[in-house]
Amino acid sequence: QVQLVESGGGLVQAGDSLRVSCAASGRTFSSLPMGWFRQVPGKEREFVAADSRSGGTTVYANSVKGRFTISRDNAKNTMYLQMNSLKPEDTAVYYCAARNRFYGNVNTRSDAYDYWGQGTQVTVSS
C-alpha cells in the first residue's frame, strides 16, 4: 500500500508561481511511477505530468509543457509539481498518484494508477 498526501494548494493570481507537494509513505518511493492529474467539476480527471520513476523519463501535458516541472526528493519521500506562469484555466483540484510497480514507461491514463491522494485545490484568478 502507498499513502499519498498533497499539500500546497491555494489562491494565486495569473502569472504567479505555486508549488504543490505530495508526501508518500508505505512503499519504496523512488522506484514507483508517479504523476499529477487535475480535475474541475463536471469534467474528467486530466493528466498533467508524470515520471517513470525518480530520475526517470518525464512526460507533460501540452497545456503545461514549459510552465510546470515535476520533481522528487527521495530523502523526504516527496514529489513536487512546480507551476509557473499560472493561468486561470489551471484552476482545478490537483491529485498525485502512484502506480504499484515500476513499468519502464510513463502512462498518462488515470486508470493506470493504483494509489491516489485526496487532492489540493489550486485557484488562479485573472
Disulfide bonds with the S-S distance in Angstrom:
Cys22-Cys96 2.04
